[in-house]
């Protein structure tokens, strides 16, 4: 399984660099004529900006919080719930509203943190970044 994953990653990297080389070669071949120098000066910076923007967006989507941070978040939520439950047990009257409110607030905070970590799913979505990339692609046509 490990060899399969490494082989696929290597193919992906080689395909990416090969496609980038072909695109640049075609751009230079299309603008090789001296009368098309202005086209080259306009096309290359736009192409570089598009690649930089796409790479930055791809890196941001793939970057997540470390597992240790998420585990710490769960441990803190469990400890807070245990301490709140322990302090409530001193009374003879059950306080259901406070217990439910506390559970909801802690659960919602954990959910929002996970939701921000994965921007394409859930309540907090970052669709405006995808729209910016689509606008950039349309402007290059």
C-alpha positions, 0 to 999 in steps of 0.5 A: 500500500505504501509503495502504491501511494508513493508511486501515485504521488510521484506520478502526480508531481511529475504530471504537474511539472510536465504540464507546467513545462508544456504550458510555458513552452506553448506560451513562449512558442506562441509569442516567439515572434518579435512583433508579439513581445507585448503579448508575452509581457501581458501573458506571462505575469498573469500566468504566474499570478494564476499559478501562485494563487492556485498553489496558495489556495491548494496549500491552505485547503490541505493545511489543517490543525495538528492532531495534537491540537484537536485532541487537546480540544477534546480533552479540554471539553471533556474536563470542562464538562466533568468539572461542571457536572461535579459542581452541579451535583452539590445541589439536590435540585437538578439544573437541566437548563444549565446542563443542556446549555453548557453541553450545547455551547461546548459542542458548538465551539468544538464544531465551529473549530472543526468547521473552520479547519475544513473550509469546503464543508459545514456552516462556515464556507469559504466559497468566495475564494473559489469565486476569486479563482473562477474570476481570474480564470474568466479574465484570462480568456 
